[in-house]
Amino acid sequence: MSAFVIAGREYASLFRIPLGWVVMALLTALSGLVVALAVLEPGAIASMRAFFVVAVHLLLPVAPAISMRLISEEARTGTLESLLASPVGSFELALGKLVGGWAFLITCLSPTVLMAAALWIAADPVPDPGPLVAGYLTLGSLAAAYLGVGLAVSATTDSQTLSFLATFMILLGLIIATTVGPGIAPAPVDAWLTSLSLTARLSDAGKGVIDLAHLAYFWGIAAVSTAAAATLIEARRCP
């Protein structure tokens, strides 16, 4: 069973449960509200930059809702034992779960592309496509980072509720620390917290900046978290 098979299985399973449709509807509604209030402001320059910055917070409850079941649900129902007994490796399992959850979250974000298209059609002058491409590329990378953290947390517990709360608090703590911390922390810590900022990276992307350092930061979090999840899964395999 390859990681792609696991990813496809996970992606399809999220459409077979009410949670998947609730998450999609919630994210679409919140995104539409942000676009209506912050993007379609009369007289403002046509840009999705405000949406991309706010998306750091929009994904805060959504990503944990998706990731909370990736491993913990398998453990709770007993199907994880069957997966561990199969030839599939722990990293392959973790990677497949991450890719499946990430593909679903990207699907949930896809309606916002229609909002961007409407802005493109209605705006005069036509917006520069650069910020849109950079924004969505960085937003997709942020989604991978959020889900990676949630995947690692999900591998530590059989409780979806605990997984959701722990992931939410970790991500919220990171946002608060990198937003408020730089203004009150000592100089060395201030610079370190600033370098970890999520909002600043999405803000740069909204300006049309495709910074490979930003993408590497998000995908690095996803990679390290996936490796951590694989280690935790392997620990369950060993007696």
Wavefront OBJ file of the C-alpha trace (Angstrom):
o trace
v 0.000 0.000 0.000
v 1.728 3.173 -1.183
v 1.495 6.611 0.346
v -0.615 7.678 -2.638
v -3.158 4.934 -1.957
v -3.365 5.995 1.692
v -3.700 9.630 0.618
v -6.539 8.787 -1.764
v -8.278 6.742 0.904
v -7.984 9.563 3.442
v -9.113 12.208 0.964
v -12.217 10.220 -0.003
v -13.054 9.386 3.620
v -13.310 13.084 4.512
v -16.149 13.453 2.002
v -18.037 10.530 3.561
v -18.406 12.094 6.982
v -20.411 15.182 8.011
v -17.285 16.799 9.468
v -15.739 17.155 6.032
v -18.721 19.012 4.600
v -19.076 21.174 7.716
v -15.413 22.183 7.495
v -15.758 23.009 3.808
v -18.931 25.046 4.342
v -17.424 26.893 7.336
v -14.221 27.805 5.523
v -16.108 28.934 2.412
v -18.476 31.100 4.476
v -15.671 32.680 6.509
v -13.573 33.276 3.398
v -16.517 34.911 1.656
v -17.067 37.165 4.668
v -13.419 38.225 4.714
v -13.437 38.927 0.984
v -16.673 40.922 1.269
v -15.472 43.041 4.204
v -11.754 43.427 3.551
v -11.223 42.861 -0.180
v -14.315 44.358 -1.817
v -14.042 47.645 0.052
v -15.273 50.518 -2.148
v -12.409 52.602 -3.495
v -9.743 50.163 -2.338
v -7.099 48.722 -4.658
v -8.213 45.358 -6.066
v -6.090 42.861 -4.161
v -6.519 39.599 -2.247
v -3.706 40.537 0.125
v -6.065 41.071 3.071
v -7.527 37.608 2.569
v -4.131 35.919 2.554
v -3.103 37.658 5.799
v -6.372 36.754 7.540
v -6.087 33.171 6.225
v -3.431 32.554 8.891
v -6.289 32.806 11.402
v -9.013 31.308 9.196
v -7.137 28.007 8.998
v -6.530 27.992 12.750
v -9.720 26.026 13.619
v -10.057 24.326 10.222
v -6.695 22.543 9.995
v -6.975 20.924 13.466
v -10.524 19.796 12.607
v -9.121 17.911 9.625
v -5.923 16.628 11.225
v -7.459 15.501 14.531
v -8.729 12.250 13.003
v -5.776 11.359 10.780
v -4.158 8.926 13.233
v -6.257 9.134 16.400
v -9.399 7.889 14.652
v -7.509 4.893 13.251
v -6.195 4.148 16.741
v -9.618 4.544 18.359
v -11.382 2.228 15.922
v -8.599 -0.352 15.893
v -7.859 -0.030 12.170
v -4.389 1.346 12.931
v -3.360 -2.126 14.107
v -4.312 -3.539 10.711
v -2.319 -0.847 8.939
v 0.706 -1.502 11.143
v 0.441 -5.217 10.422
v 0.547 -4.520 6.676
v 3.750 -3.990 4.656
v 3.244 -0.209 4.685
v 6.032 1.683 6.444
v 5.410 4.170 9.225
v 6.722 7.136 7.238
v 4.720 6.060 4.205
v 1.597 5.932 6.357
v 2.272 9.345 7.900
v 3.054 10.890 4.510
v -0.104 9.453 2.953
v -2.219 10.811 5.792
v -0.659 14.262 5.431
v -1.103 14.378 1.664
v -4.716 13.211 1.902
v -5.590 15.817 4.530
v -3.705 18.522 2.631
v -5.510 17.717 -0.628
v -8.839 17.979 1.169
v -7.931 21.339 2.723
v -6.840 22.638 -0.686
v -10.219 21.508 -2.024
v -11.903 23.454 0.770
v -9.918 26.542 -0.238
v -10.716 26.184 -3.948
v -13.972 28.245 -3.829
v -11.875 31.281 -2.906
v -10.319 31.059 -6.368
v -13.768 31.915 -7.765
v -13.844 34.955 -5.478
v -10.448 36.010 -6.821
v -11.711 35.458 -10.371
v -14.748 37.661 -9.678
v -12.434 40.371 -8.346
v -10.294 40.020 -11.467
v -13.326 40.435 -13.754
v -14.920 43.327 -11.852
v -11.807 45.336 -11.029
v -10.591 48.242 -13.090
v -7.674 48.215 -13.575
v -7.178 44.446 -13.676
v -5.142 43.217 -10.653
v -1.593 41.983 -11.118
v -1.644 38.162 -11.256
v 1.658 37.933 -9.356
v 0.225 38.506 -5.857
v -2.541 35.960 -6.506
v -0.093 33.257 -7.580
v 2.311 34.026 -4.733
v -0.520 34.225 -2.232
v -2.084 30.880 -3.089
v 1.296 29.161 -3.349
v 2.243 30.375 0.125
v -1.236 29.662 1.517
v -1.024 26.071 0.298
v 2.347 25.742 2.010
v 0.915 27.177 5.239
v -1.880 24.588 5.078
v 0.735 21.815 4.854
v 2.553 23.192 7.915
v -0.648 23.403 9.971
v -1.688 19.881 9.004
v 1.801 18.545 9.704
v 1.628 19.813 13.275
v -1.858 18.328 13.626
v -0.693 14.994 12.221
v 2.101 14.732 14.790
v -0.294 15.588 17.612
v -2.872 13.102 16.310
v -0.255 10.350 16.496
v 0.119 10.897 20.252
v -3.483 10.209 21.322
v -6.582 8.157 20.584
v -8.829 11.133 21.372
v -9.880 13.377 18.493
v -11.015 16.064 20.921
v -7.649 16.159 22.672
v -5.883 16.160 19.310
v -7.958 19.127 18.106
v -7.420 21.175 21.267
v -3.684 20.482 21.462
v -3.116 21.338 17.796
v -5.225 24.483 18.077
v -3.316 25.678 21.156
v 0.087 24.968 19.596
v -0.765 26.897 16.424
v -2.411 29.726 18.376
v 0.615 29.924 20.648
v 2.913 30.210 17.626
v 0.796 32.988 16.112
v 0.611 34.938 19.378
v 4.308 34.489 20.143
v 5.392 35.690 16.688
v 2.894 38.564 16.605
v 3.069 39.982 20.133
v 6.448 38.629 21.215
v 8.688 40.741 18.938
v 7.429 43.912 20.589
v 8.186 42.889 24.165
v 10.972 40.301 23.991
v 14.706 41.092 24.392
v 16.625 41.854 21.186
v 17.981 38.336 20.409
v 14.624 36.686 21.102
v 12.815 39.505 19.281
v 14.732 38.790 16.059
v 14.157 35.037 16.420
v 10.414 35.419 16.922
v 10.185 37.811 13.981
v 11.872 35.217 11.760
v 9.191 32.674 12.729
v 6.250 34.968 11.896
v 3.466 33.359 9.873
v 1.548 36.574 9.188
v 4.590 38.376 7.768
v 5.154 35.582 5.279
v 1.557 35.668 4.040
v 1.726 39.473 3.884
v 4.817 39.264 1.657
v 3.058 36.740 -0.561
v 0.058 39.058 -0.892
v 2.426 41.677 -2.318
v 3.503 39.231 -5.012
v 6.722 38.066 -3.344
v 7.443 34.360 -3.892
v 10.169 33.864 -1.307
v 11.683 30.393 -1.334
v 12.687 30.890 2.299
v 9.021 31.283 3.236
v 8.028 28.132 1.331
v 10.949 26.198 2.817
v 9.871 27.317 6.297
v 6.330 25.982 5.910
v 7.281 22.762 4.144
v 10.117 22.263 6.631
v 7.557 22.305 9.457
v 5.443 19.820 7.515
v 8.433 17.524 6.880
v 9.699 17.554 10.471
v 6.166 16.997 11.800
v 5.602 14.090 9.406
v 8.873 12.505 10.517
v 7.818 12.954 14.152
v 4.443 11.362 13.416
v 6.167 8.447 11.681
v 8.386 7.932 14.738
v 5.359 7.907 17.032
v 3.555 5.463 14.750
v 6.604 3.211 14.657
v 6.641 3.232 18.465
v 3.115 1.792 18.389
v 4.329 -0.946 16.046
v 7.064 -2.044 18.379
v 6.004 -4.090 21.427
l 1 2 3 4 5 6 7 8 9 10 11 12 13 14 15 16 17 18 19 20 21 22 23 24 25 26 27 28 29 30 31 32 33 34 35 36 37 38 39 40 41 42 43 44 45 46 47 48 49 50 51 52 53 54 55 56 57 58 59 60 61 62 63 64 65 66 67 68 69 70 71 72 73 74 75 76 77 78 79 80 81 82 83 84 85 86 87 88 89 90 91 92 93 94 95 96 97 98 99 100 101 102 103 104 105 106 107 108 109 110 111 112 113 114 115 116 117 118 119 120 121 122 123 124 125 126 127 128 129 130 131 132 133 134 135 136 137 138 139 140 141 142 143 144 145 146 147 148 149 150 151 152 153 154 155 156 157 158 159 160 161 162 163 164 165 166 167 168 169 170 171 172 173 174 175 176 177 178 179 180 181 182 183 184 185 186 187 188 189 190 191 192 193 194 195 196 197 198 199 200 201 202 203 204 205 206 207 208 209 210 211 212 213 214 215 216 217 218 219 220 221 222 223 224 225 226 227 228 229 230 231 232 233 234 235 236 237 238 239
